[in-house]
Amino acid sequence: MNPRQTVHAKNVPLTQFCGELRSKKFYMLDRIPAEADDYLDPSGYCWCYHTQMAIGPDGQHAYPDKCVPGRKCYRSALAGS
């Protein structure tokens, strides 16, 4: 198993970034983002799908280096809806 993909409490593999993280560049991908550059365009603007703002439900910024396993509001991109 990839060291970045440990098993979540619900037996869902963790992904490197939260499944709720979005950016314009995200919508151009045909796969799960594997690195921060998959989100970041020159604007650097990202948002949380859940809140529809640049701030997540925990009040912290939505950004690739912050929306990772261990964050209170994190949801694996492999988790069902």
HELIX and SHEET records of a PDB file:
HELIX    1   1 LYS A   25  MET A   28  5                                   4    
HELIX    2   2 ALA A   36  ASP A   38  5                                   3    
SHEET    1   A 2 LEU A  21  ARG A  22  0                                        
SHEET    2   A 2 TRP A  47  CYS A  48 -1                                        
END                                                                             
